Amino acid sequence: MTAHTVIGASKRPKPTRVLIVCELLTESGNHRVTVRDISRTGAHIIGAKRVPPETDAILRRGDLFAAVRIGPVEGDEAALKFYRQLSPQEIEAALLSHR
């Protein structure tokens, strides 16, 4: 056992497969992206070709505004890591919201 071993740690949150259009607000401008899957800790997006990699941004859909860290952009896809865990209610509201 090491200092980094977590006893009784739960599994990583399982992502929910979705196809929802969101707006990603970055320092270089706003980008319309499609969220392919989402969990309480992050999301996977499509349409990231012009999104700046390895930067901070805001993912917006309806009333949801989530601070994210954009990972490496590979082709047209990127992973987002939320700075705080989203509640199940926030995710559900984002899935149900319409523009």
C-alpha positions, 0 to 999 in steps of 0.5 A, a space after each residue: 500500500 502506498 500513500 496514494 492508495 485509497 481504501 474503499 474508493 468508489 469506481 469512476 462515475 460512469 458516463 451517460 451517452 448523450 448527443 446534446 448541443 452546448 456552447 463552450 465559452 473560451 478565451 478565443 470565443 464561443 464554440 458550438 460543440 456536441 457533448 457525446 457523453 457526460 458524467 459528474 466529473 467530465 464530458 467528451 465533446 465533438 466539434 472541437 476542431 477550433 477549440 484551444 487545447 489545454 485551457 480553461 472554459 465554461 460549458 453552457 447549456 440552459 441554466 448549466 454553467 460549468 467550469 471545465 479544463 479542456 484536454 488535448 484536442 484530437 481531430 474533432 474531439 476533446 475531453 473536458 474535466 469539470 472543476 467541481 462535480 456536477 450533481 445528478 440534478 444539474 446533469 438531468 436539467 442540462 439534458 432536458 433543457 432546450 434553447 
